[in-house]
Amino acid sequence: MARGQREPTPGHYQVTFGEVELLRDLDRQDGWMLLKDGVPQSYVDLQDPTFLEFEYVRLMADVIDLIDEGPLTCVHVGGGACTIPRYVAATRPGSRHIVIEPDGLLVNLVREQLALRSVPKLKMIIAGGREGTAKVWDDSADLVVLDAFVGASMPVELATQEYLGDITRILRPSGTLLVNLADGQGLAFARRLLAGITGAFRHVALMAEPGVMRGRRFGNLIVAASREELPLRLLTRRAAGGLTQARCVSGKELENFIAGAAPIKDGDPVLAPVPPAALFD
């Protein structure tokens, strides 16, 4: 542990929206896992914020690494243990972060147990994703990371055409949107969300492990979107070079993936996909 840094205490903690568990990684001295309802939510290494345990987070980091060099102004919708803000702070010193997280007690827990105060230039907004995004200035963000979950499901209100419009409002013209979503058999939710994103952004790429991409099993899919060109060749190479050898699809292949699905709109009777009960056993 760093000098003056409090040793986290593993255990169960009551937060605003239920209970979370803090677990030590027995394989890494400073690695900690945050779980909600038995579902892994975040992993952080307090000594090495560039260590990313989850492969889908590594895919997100690959996109961030390929953004033009220098500090970034970032908006993170969904906080957890703030894995990505810590990563960006370490790899791009001088970056600024707004983190939107509705669970105030969870934020306090991460501050007290997981050294959140050590992350420079980070501001928390305790609010839901849509309410918090509405407070962010126009054309102010280089990067928006949408990584918000209730349990293992993405809130539908954060997948709508209307909310995507608010994200385009806060992104600079050259800015990048990163979305982490989860889906399973048939990928109906993912296709509709992608339909909305491709309607709002000219350049879009989808990355996932091949079994997830084909809808054979439930898992995470990462979307990168921008009004300017994405480094598709490099993204494809990095995705394929990871532990899961993820695929990266764009252009006509992405159109075929969407297959005419309609964007999700406010009020649509859409249910977010739920993982199989045994997935996290």
N, C-alpha and C positions, 0 to 999 in steps of 0.2 A: 504494500500500500504506500501511496505517496505520504510524505511527512504531513502530519496534521489532519489526514483524512480518516474519518471514522470508519471502522470496520463494520460492514453491513451485518445485519442480524437476520438469518434465514427464518422463515415462518409464514404464517397466514396473517393477513392484515385486512381489516375492514376499510373499504373505500366508499365513495359516494354511491357507486352503482354495483354493490355486492362485495365480493371478497377476492383478493388476489393472493398469490403465493410467491414468495421470493426464495429461489433455490440457488445454492452454490454449485458451480461446475467443478466436479471432483477432478477433472483433467486439466483445468487451468486455474491457477491460484487466485486470479482476480476476475474470473468469469462468473456472471450472474444471469439467471433466467427469471423472467417475470411471467407468471401464468395467470390467466383469468378463467375460472370455471374449468380448470384442467387443460386449457388450450394455451400453448406457448404464445406469448404476445411480443416479447422483446428479449434480446440477449445483448449484454454489454460486457466488455472487458475494461475494467476501470483503469488499467495501466496502459492498455493498447486499444484505443478506440477504432483503429483501422482493422482490427480482427473482427470479421463478420461471420457468425456461426451459421446463419441460414443462407442457403444458396439463392433464394429469391432476393434477399437483401443485397447479396453480392452482384446480382444482375442490375439492381437499382444503382449501386455504386459504380458499375461499369459505365452506365449512361452519364452519371455525374462527372466521372473522370474525363469523359470526352467532350464536355463543355469547355469553351475557350478558357484558357488559364486565367487565374486571378480570383480574388474574393467574390463571393456570390451573395446576393440578397435573396433569402429563402423564406418561403412560407410552408409550414408543415401542418397538414390537416390530419390530426391524430398524433398523440404524443407518445404514450407508453413510456418506455425508459429512454426515449430520445436517441436511439441508435444512430440514425442518419444525421441529425444535427451534430452529434459528437464526431462522426466520421468527417463531415464537411469541415468542421472547426479544426480538425487535425490536419487534413490534407489541403485545405485552402484557408490559411490564417487570415484573419480580418473579415471573414464572412459574417453576415448578420442573419439572425434567425427569429422568425415569429412562429411559435408553436401553438396551435389551436387544439385544446383538449378540454372536454366537458367535465371531466372528473377531477375536481379540485383536491380531494383527499389523496387521489393517486399522485397528483403533481407534488403534493407535500411529502408523500412517501418517497418518491424518486429523489427529491431534493435532500431529504434527510439520510436516506440509506444508500443512494447510488450517485452521490456527489454531483448532482445536476448543476449546482452553483459553480462548479469548476469549468463549465462550458461558457466561453466568452461570448458576449454580444447576443445573448439569448433572452427573448421576451416571451412570456407565457400569456395567452389569452384563454381564460377559463370560460368556455362557451362551446356550444355545438358547432359543427363544421360550417353550416350555412350562416349562422349568426356571427361567428368569428370571422369568416371570409368577408362578410359585408362591412367589417370594420377596417379592412385593409385598403390602402390608397390605390387608385388607378395606376397602371403602368409602373408598378414599384418593385416587382419580383423578377429575378432572373430564373428562379426555379420554384415550382410548386410541387410538393410531394403529397399526394393523396393516399394515405395509408391508415384509414380509419375502419375499425371493426367493432361490432357488437358480438362478443364471442368469436366465432369463426366466420361471421358473415359481414359483408360490406353493407352499411346502411343504404337503403334504396334512395333516400332523399339526396344522397351524395353522388348518385349515378345518373341524375336526370339531365335533360337537355338544358333546363333552366339554370341548374347549378353550374354546369360546364360553361355557360355563358358568363357567369360571375367570375369563374376562374380566368377566362380570357380577358376579362376587364382588368384584373390585377397583374397579369403577366405583361412584361415588356414585349415588344414585337419580336425580339429574338429569343424570348424566354422558352423554357422547356417545362412541360407537365409530365410528371411521373405518377403512375397509378398502380397500386397493388390491389388486385382483386382475387377472389377465390371462387372457383366454380367446378362443376363435375360433369356428370354424364349429359351429353347433348350440348353443353356450353351455351344454353339459351340466354342466360343473363349476360355472359361475356359478349356474345354477339350483339345484343342490344346496346350495351354500354359502348362497345366499339363503334357501333353505328352513330351514336351521339358524338363520340370523340372525333371521328373522321368528318363529321359535319361541321365541327368547330375548328379543326386544325387541318392544314393541308398535308402535313407530313406526319405519319403515324407508323410506329413499329410495335409489334407484339412479340413478347419473348416468354417462353415456358418450356419446361421439360417435355419431351415428345409425347409421353403418355398422357399428360395433362392437356397438351395442345390438341390431341385427338379426342378428348373427352372420355378417355378410358378410366381415368381415376380423378378424384377430387384433389385439387391443389391450387397453388398460386400462379397467377399470370401477371406479367409486368407489361405495362403500356408506356411508351415514350411518345410524346407528341409535341409538335412545334409548328409555328407558322413559317419557319425557315427550315432548310434541309437538315436532315439528321445524318450523322456519319454511319450509314447503314452497313457499309462493308466492314468497318471496325467493330460495330455492334454485333454483327453476325459472327465474326471471328472470336470475339471475347465470349459471347454466349456459348458457342460450340466448344470453347476451351475450358469451361468450368467443370465441376464435378458431375453435374447432371447432363452435360453436353446439350444445353438448351437450344431450341430452334428460335430463329428470329424471322418473322414474316412481315412483309410490307407490300405496297403496291397492289398488283393484280391478285397476288396470292392472298393478301388481306381482304380484298373485295370478295373473293371466293369464300373466305372464312366467315365473313359477315352474312353472306348469302341472302341479301335483301331484308335482313332484320330491321325493325323500326326502332328509332331511338326511344329511350324511356322518357316520359314526360311526367311532370308533377300530376299526381292524382291517378296515374295508371295503376291498375290492380296487379302490381308486380311483387313477387316474393323473392327475397334474396336467397340464393342456394345455401343449403345447410349440409355440412359434411356428414358422412356416415358415422353412426354412433361409436364405432370401434376405431375410428381413425387415430385418435390420440391416446388409446389405451396403452 
